[in-house]
Amino acid sequence: MEKDFEPFLVEDLSTICSILFSSGTTGLPKGICLSHNTILAPLSIFPAVILNWVILNYATFYWISCVFNLAMSIQMGSARLLIKQFKKENHWAICAKYNVVYMILSNTIFMEAGNYLPDNSELPSLKFVVIGGGIVPEKVLTTYYEKLPNVQVGYLYALTEAGLVAKYEVGDKIGSNGRPVAVNQTIRIVDPNTEENLPLTQTGEIRVKQAYQMAGYYKMDSKDAWDAQGFLKTGDLGYLDKEYNLYVVDRIKEMFKYRSWHVVPAKIENVLSSHPDVLYAIVIGKPTYNEDENHAMAIVCLHEKAQTSAAELEAFVNQRMDNLNQIRAGVKIIDRNEIEFTPTGKINRRSLKSKFVS
């Protein structure tokens, strides 16, 4: 029935085109209203040439990356490979079978798929593996670099509220999120308590101002989403190094206080994840209801057949961290099926905290 199709003509590109949703990692999801201009904006980033790539992305339209992939495939004449569900055992076989060139994976899928990495010779078509949604331990990145030396592996930092903010390219610092995309965008790093701009290398909240940001949250008062200068508050902690590589450190909402000291869970999680037996590590604050405020508690999922004990993991971390970042509320080892994921593939911290912290 293609011959009967009539496109809807949009007179004002600033009107709302679609409503996507926040991940709901630390709170309830919010409807994010995006205009036609916002949906079209990625077209200026992707090359306007026909490349005939095969693109793989497990994300649904709950994720802005799915919108990126759709725009990319239209602009470059590429095919999108649609798979109902990620399965770690056959992911790479599917990539080889359909000659996948470019894929965007959530950090959780990236880590699980890394346990089944084939040699580079088995994936001759693959050129790009892009990570979104969160930080990945350095040991996992190193495994990809060693096994896939001809593939560009790196982060993409994007927000549904603001679109693509930064992406990793060859030459950028390994472990960073790359450099900010220089398309109608300004970034500032701010002390969220004083609202003062911070210099390079200092960690604060990442604030973004773009030409095509969200119009606001659906049926919600959205004025607090922006600061007084019109910068979107990302809720992410990060910094820019002296070469302007962006590093996303953690979410502000995931921090907790121990004796008035701000504990950043990602720091402890990175140490835990460096243990060879650890697949996933989540650190939360367990209230003590005294002057300590919170004690760090680790929730860990191990690799298959791993035998490490909770006491061994606690000692492993505490030997490597300073006194303020010690695990004091213990380590809880859980099965893979006990972890709940948000619709965007992120580990649901709120669910884990309600389950293990009474």
Summary of the structure (lengths in Angstrom):
residues: 358
radius of gyration: 21.0
end to end distance: 57.0
largest distance: 71.2
contacts: 1076
relative contact order: 0.12
helix: 25%
strand: 31%
